[in-house]
Amino acid sequence: MRKLLVKTAGIAAISMAMACQTATANEALKIGFVGVTSGPAAAWGTSNVRSMQTRADWLNEQGGVTIGDTTYDIEIITFDDQKDPKRAIAGMEKMAQEGIHYVVGPNVDDGAAAVRPVAEKNDIIYFPYAFPKSLYTPPASNAVLGMIANYQSGPAIYTYLKENKGVKTVAFVAANESDPLSQRDGGVAAAEALGLKVVSSNITYQVDTTDFTPVITPAIKKRPDLLVLSGVAPANAPQLIRSARELGYQGIISTETAQDAQVLQEGAGNLANGFISVGGASTPEIASDTMREFVKRYTEKFGEYNDESNTKVYALEYIIETLKANPNALTNVEEFKKTIETFEVPNPYMKGDASLKYVGTTSFTQKRQLMVPLVVNVYQDGKFETLFIAEVD
């Protein structure tokens, strides 16, 4: 009888402990990701996912996030769309089925455009890393650009090179896909508007190309001061750079897409020195203690760090802080849209008095872009160095 009572008491104690634990456990706030994490452009989406996971783990470790009267643990739900618009649609439908209202991605133009009907039908606000203005201008209202667009960074880069490096002529090379072709067209327009002479803009290549020498040769023969690799995927950038340098090209090479220093080092080595790209939205000069801690945690978690994550860390932060500002937006995305108009809180990732706020009025006639610094990098000896920093409205 004594053994039975002890056993019964033990079971009761365990049950009570489990009940208390259940009662005090935080609810889950699911935030989605739909984007590319495999193939030549994998670095773009992988940077998204890892940034979200690192920040979510950090916040959960601190006890979760309090929105209104409820504290939540952040749960990241991911879907690899393999850079395929049809899979992107399937991924967004999966998010809708799980009742998720906020999704980061997709990472490319056609994927971001493809998911728009699903997002609008199912009340999903999504944060693409894609540039078509139609996604962010009325009547569209559910997409928020998560980074600096090529038609914002391109003019800034070209102006800098014109004024500081004497660039007068430019050639463009792009993959034969809608995303890079669109970026090429935007780059051509920006270059011409600045008075640069475009000596070549019709050279394209297939995404599965392995020998880029025949691709790059016609552009090199034009002897441009600047060679722009429009919308180039991180896996293709070093191959194109290597081919250009081995053909004797001595001019400047740039792109308006973010790149991976490790991939450049492995694929092109010192031949990539001087390559200009859009970087992550932080530099040692402006990084706060919170940003440095983020980089440390990310590196410890994944064994490496991607500079682009300096930009990708922002999307989850904006989502959470906007929901804090208006808890009604947890289940009502129209409330989120209203909050966008006046939202402003301190930027935890930058020194000084920088703010998190929504911008984009100049480009889209409405606030549908995250305010992140425009950091332009130059690759040198295995790492990125800051070339200059700017802002967009």
SEKE-101901 format. One line per field, with one value per residue (C-alpha): residue in one letter; y, z, x. Coordinates in Angstrom, 3 decimals. Example, Ala and Ser with C-alpha at 12.3 -4.5 7.8 and 13.67 -1.06 7.14 Angstrom:
<recs>
type <- (a/s)
c2 <- (-4.500/-1.060)
c3 <- (7.800/7.140)
c1 <- (12.300/13.670)
</recs>
This chain:
<recs>
type <- (m/r/k/l/l/v/k/t/a/g/i/a/a/i/s/m/a/m/a/c/q/t/a/t/a/n/e/a/l/k/i/g/f/v/g/v/t/s/g/p/a/a/a/w/g/t/s/n/v/r/s/m/q/t/r/a/d/w/l/n/e/q/g/g/v/t/i/g/d/t/t/y/d/i/e/i/i/t/f/d/d/q/k/d/p/k/r/a/i/a/g/m/e/k/m/a/q/e/g/i/h/y/v/v/g/p/n/v/d/d/g/a/a/a/v/r/p/v/a/e/k/n/d/i/i/y/f/p/y/a/f/p/k/s/l/y/t/p/p/a/s/n/a/v/l/g/m/i/a/n/y/q/s/g/p/a/i/y/t/y/l/k/e/n/k/g/v/k/t/v/a/f/v/a/a/n/e/s/d/p/l/s/q/r/d/g/g/v/a/a/a/e/a/l/g/l/k/v/v/s/s/n/i/t/y/q/v/d/t/t/d/f/t/p/v/i/t/p/a/i/k/k/r/p/d/l/l/v/l/s/g/v/a/p/a/n/a/p/q/l/i/r/s/a/r/e/l/g/y/q/g/i/i/s/t/e/t/a/q/d/a/q/v/l/q/e/g/a/g/n/l/a/n/g/f/i/s/v/g/g/a/s/t/p/e/i/a/s/d/t/m/r/e/f/v/k/r/y/t/e/k/f/g/e/y/n/d/e/s/n/t/k/v/y/a/l/e/y/i/i/e/t/l/k/a/n/p/n/a/l/t/n/v/e/e/f/k/k/t/i/e/t/f/e/v/p/n/p/y/m/k/g/d/a/s/l/k/y/v/g/t/t/s/f/t/q/k/r/q/l/m/v/p/l/v/v/n/v/y/q/d/g/k/f/e/t/l/f/i/a/e/v/d)
c2 <- (0.000/2.334/1.678/2.301/5.602/6.734/5.775/7.535/10.653/10.621/10.387/13.214/15.399/14.761/15.508/18.761/19.787/19.043/20.984/23.997/23.791/23.699/26.612/28.778/27.748/30.524/30.367/29.947/32.789/31.261/33.355/31.839/31.786/30.894/31.207/29.585/27.561/25.218/25.630/28.499/31.183/29.247/31.778/34.376/32.303/30.480/33.850/34.672/31.447/31.462/35.079/34.361/31.239/32.928/35.881/33.692/31.465/34.526/36.061/32.755/32.307/35.672/34.468/35.168/38.218/39.993/41.322/42.861/40.706/37.500/36.270/34.197/31.971/32.633/29.583/29.823/27.718/27.339/26.209/25.857/26.993/25.987/29.262/27.818/30.045/27.020/25.793/29.313/29.236/25.856/27.243/30.249/27.989/25.910/29.048/29.915/26.429/26.857/30.181/32.195/35.871/37.032/35.468/36.433/35.909/34.914/35.943/36.460/38.489/35.755/33.909/37.079/37.921/34.372/34.270/37.623/36.227/33.614/36.212/38.646/35.973/34.593/37.854/37.334/40.166/39.032/40.503/39.694/40.305/41.056/44.290/44.672/47.929/46.443/44.361/47.467/50.130/50.473/48.568/46.010/46.406/43.054/42.981/44.916/45.100/43.711/45.300/48.019/47.609/47.638/50.814/52.423/50.955/51.062/54.850/55.220/52.857/54.361/57.895/56.947/55.280/58.146/60.760/58.850/56.382/58.243/55.618/56.745/53.517/50.447/46.995/44.721/40.908/39.020/35.519/34.758/34.866/37.419/38.575/39.423/40.720/43.119/44.270/44.748/46.950/49.015/49.334/50.441/53.123/54.367/54.445/56.372/58.826/59.591/60.245/57.017/55.413/51.876/49.991/46.599/45.461/42.416/39.693/36.894/33.377/30.300/29.600/26.180/27.608/26.203/27.926/31.699/32.654/32.758/34.698/37.400/37.839/40.113/42.466/42.607/43.492/46.689/47.745/49.167/51.025/49.123/45.606/45.034/41.477/42.163/40.081/37.540/34.534/34.010/30.723/32.296/35.510/34.028/32.135/35.283/37.313/34.670/34.496/38.284/38.606/35.679/37.364/40.382/42.705/45.326/47.472/47.529/44.726/45.275/43.966/45.243/41.892/40.740/38.193/35.671/36.376/32.711/31.689/34.416/33.296/29.653/30.318/33.241/33.927/37.152/37.585/38.806/41.650/44.942/43.377/45.726/44.514/45.547/44.431/43.696/46.665/47.041/47.829/47.793/51.574/51.538/48.105/48.178/45.716/43.930/43.474/42.148/39.712/38.613/37.881/35.949/33.817/33.208/32.103/29.800/28.262/27.659/27.652/30.569/33.984/35.583/39.362/39.520/38.528/42.070/42.936/39.761/40.136/43.068/41.401/39.398/42.386/44.623/42.047/41.587/45.273/46.252/43.606/44.960/48.422/47.102/43.680/43.702/43.024/39.493/38.288/41.338/42.377/45.546/46.718/45.973/48.125/50.995/50.754/50.932/54.577/55.900/53.078/54.078/52.504/52.568/50.441/47.866/46.982/50.424/52.850/56.261/57.345/55.284/54.061/51.159/52.643/51.936/53.887/53.600/56.576/57.902/54.589/53.169/56.120/54.278/52.921/49.374/49.011/48.339/51.125/49.451/51.219/50.933/49.521/49.047/46.696/45.969/42.475/42.331/39.332/37.063/39.604/42.569/46.115/49.049/51.300/53.731/53.954/55.677/55.747/55.556/57.212)
c3 <- (0.000/0.922/-2.453/-4.242/-2.431/-3.217/-6.862/-7.043/-5.426/-7.889/-10.851/-9.450/-8.980/-12.540/-13.852/-11.903/-13.169/-16.748/-16.293/-14.923/-17.734/-20.293/-18.633/-18.717/-22.165/-24.740/-27.715/-31.123/-33.612/-37.006/-39.554/-43.001/-45.579/-49.241/-51.387/-53.021/-50.828/-53.480/-56.857/-58.159/-56.283/-53.006/-51.100/-51.368/-49.658/-47.306/-45.959/-45.338/-43.502/-41.378/-40.387/-39.353/-37.420/-35.634/-34.535/-33.583/-31.401/-29.728/-28.965/-27.723/-25.485/-23.920/-23.059/-26.290/-27.766/-26.034/-28.419/-26.645/-23.602/-24.982/-25.132/-28.156/-29.178/-32.803/-35.066/-38.570/-41.222/-44.391/-47.960/-50.687/-53.956/-55.907/-57.867/-59.572/-59.685/-59.523/-56.371/-54.947/-55.391/-53.648/-50.815/-50.310/-50.367/-47.641/-45.547/-46.037/-44.948/-41.735/-41.023/-41.485/-42.310/-42.641/-45.049/-46.025/-49.712/-52.546/-53.679/-57.419/-59.641/-61.249/-57.971/-56.173/-58.967/-59.108/-55.417/-55.427/-56.074/-53.322/-50.850/-51.590/-51.472/-48.140/-46.365/-46.371/-46.197/-47.860/-48.054/-51.422/-52.440/-55.960/-57.876/-60.189/-59.228/-59.980/-56.784/-54.606/-56.419/-56.179/-56.516/-55.109/-51.349/-49.802/-50.804/-48.977/-50.613/-48.193/-49.669/-51.966/-55.576/-58.562/-59.883/-56.577/-56.133/-59.835/-60.178/-56.888/-58.058/-61.535/-60.145/-57.734/-60.480/-62.880/-60.355/-58.633/-61.207/-64.462/-65.886/-69.216/-71.011/-69.773/-71.063/-69.624/-69.527/-68.136/-67.773/-70.130/-67.360/-66.528/-63.283/-64.616/-67.903/-66.009/-63.919/-67.079/-68.627/-65.459/-65.389/-69.013/-68.395/-65.283/-67.025/-69.993/-67.693/-66.091/-69.471/-69.652/-73.061/-73.187/-75.642/-75.261/-73.695/-75.649/-74.464/-72.550/-71.355/-70.252/-66.527/-66.992/-68.888/-67.795/-70.263/-70.062/-72.341/-75.509/-73.562/-72.208/-75.235/-77.298/-74.340/-73.665/-77.299/-76.767/-74.152/-71.617/-68.541/-66.557/-67.065/-65.275/-64.504/-64.216/-61.603/-61.510/-59.226/-56.616/-58.204/-61.662/-60.618/-60.069/-63.371/-65.304/-63.462/-64.066/-67.770/-68.140/-66.316/-68.140/-71.414/-70.278/-69.176/-66.802/-66.222/-63.326/-62.866/-60.817/-60.075/-58.228/-56.529/-53.232/-53.382/-51.194/-50.411/-49.805/-53.165/-54.895/-53.141/-54.047/-57.652/-58.698/-55.959/-56.415/-59.894/-58.112/-56.421/-57.194/-57.899/-56.733/-55.386/-53.069/-49.583/-46.378/-44.602/-42.084/-41.847/-38.903/-38.774/-38.227/-36.636/-33.130/-30.345/-31.254/-34.848/-33.689/-31.351/-34.226/-36.421/-33.566/-32.963/-36.677/-37.132/-34.113/-35.309/-38.944/-38.949/-41.377/-42.079/-45.221/-45.468/-47.126/-43.782/-42.615/-44.801/-44.341/-40.543/-40.945/-42.277/-39.149/-36.970/-38.910/-38.739/-34.987/-34.153/-36.362/-34.653/-31.275/-32.384/-33.362/-31.924/-33.980/-37.004/-35.742/-37.543/-39.617/-42.265/-43.011/-39.551/-40.473/-43.590/-41.552/-39.064/-41.861/-42.471/-39.103/-37.819/-36.474/-33.743/-32.968/-35.240/-32.984/-35.598/-36.161/-33.948/-33.294/-33.764/-36.861/-37.107/-38.454/-40.709/-43.992/-47.102/-50.849/-51.584/-54.279/-56.119/-55.475/-54.417/-51.140/-48.236/-49.296/-48.615/-45.530/-44.640/-44.704/-45.430/-48.976/-48.455/-51.577/-51.214/-53.099/-52.869/-51.879/-50.874/-49.641/-47.994/-48.686/-47.905/-47.747/-50.795/-49.722/-47.782/-48.894/-48.213/-50.255/-49.620)
c1 <- (0.000/2.874/4.551/1.271/0.758/4.308/3.888/0.521/1.961/4.856/2.524/0.413/3.485/4.634/1.145/0.979/4.423/3.409/0.187/2.074/4.588/1.776/0.038/3.179/4.459/4.460/2.167/3.844/3.904/4.629/6.499/6.998/9.753/9.215/12.316/15.299/17.665/19.073/20.771/22.964/21.017/20.815/22.927/20.150/17.461/19.807/20.868/17.188/16.448/19.580/19.047/15.459/16.399/19.282/17.168/14.193/16.384/17.845/14.446/13.039/16.070/15.226/11.712/9.892/8.213/5.326/2.684/-0.280/-1.051/0.460/4.047/5.049/7.909/8.852/8.645/10.115/8.333/10.420/9.769/12.422/10.859/14.000/13.693/10.612/7.477/5.159/6.848/6.723/2.947/2.800/4.915/2.666/-0.393/1.235/1.680/-1.984/-3.028/-1.042/-2.714/0.478/-0.080/3.548/6.041/9.589/10.464/10.475/13.963/13.457/11.133/9.044/8.515/7.439/5.008/3.627/2.633/0.858/-2.663/-2.247/-0.982/-3.787/-6.488/-5.293/-4.414/-0.660/1.854/5.050/8.536/10.141/13.730/12.572/12.424/9.363/7.681/4.261/4.557/4.751/2.719/-1.079/-3.302/-0.811/-0.435/0.542/4.221/6.964/10.401/12.981/16.104/17.433/16.251/18.608/16.973/17.928/21.420/22.376/22.263/24.147/26.920/27.168/27.269/30.051/32.104/31.536/32.607/35.408/36.763/36.191/33.819/32.335/31.344/29.474/28.511/25.833/25.716/22.703/21.329/18.459/15.823/13.167/14.816/18.303/16.910/14.673/17.620/19.680/16.989/16.801/20.581/20.739/18.126/19.946/23.322/21.957/20.187/23.559/25.159/27.154/27.598/26.175/28.395/26.684/23.418/22.223/24.611/22.878/23.671/21.748/21.689/23.316/26.301/29.658/32.014/31.571/34.449/32.290/29.651/31.915/34.200/31.883/31.456/35.204/35.879/33.873/36.483/33.972/35.183/32.538/31.188/27.861/26.758/23.049/21.209/24.033/23.524/26.264/27.361/27.801/29.541/33.031/32.867/32.025/34.654/37.323/36.510/36.667/39.978/41.564/40.594/42.603/39.811/41.252/38.163/35.713/33.175/30.008/26.516/23.446/22.815/24.310/27.107/28.922/32.588/33.381/31.903/33.925/37.086/36.565/35.560/37.738/40.273/42.222/40.765/37.650/39.521/37.822/34.411/31.641/28.298/25.508/26.416/24.647/23.118/25.905/29.585/32.004/31.652/27.878/27.276/25.810/26.564/23.319/24.500/27.859/26.101/23.861/26.881/28.491/25.396/24.845/28.461/28.345/25.076/26.045/29.837/30.074/28.600/27.184/27.547/24.125/22.600/23.346/20.350/18.316/18.182/15.798/12.629/11.789/12.622/10.229/7.440/7.743/8.113/5.164/3.006/4.109/3.029/-0.405/-1.333/-4.552/-2.338/-1.652/-4.769/-5.704/-3.197/-5.182/-4.158/-0.549/-0.876/-2.281/0.578/3.161/2.257/3.434/5.649/9.061/11.194/14.935/17.127/18.825/21.446/22.969/24.823/23.357/19.761/18.874/15.272/13.300/10.635/8.937/9.949/9.441/7.205/9.547/9.762/6.277/4.055/3.409/5.440/6.169/9.881/11.988/14.367/17.779/21.071/22.422/25.903/28.016/30.980/34.158/35.668/39.327/41.466/38.698/36.424/34.180/35.252/32.837/32.960/30.227/26.922/23.711/19.939/16.745/13.411)
</recs>
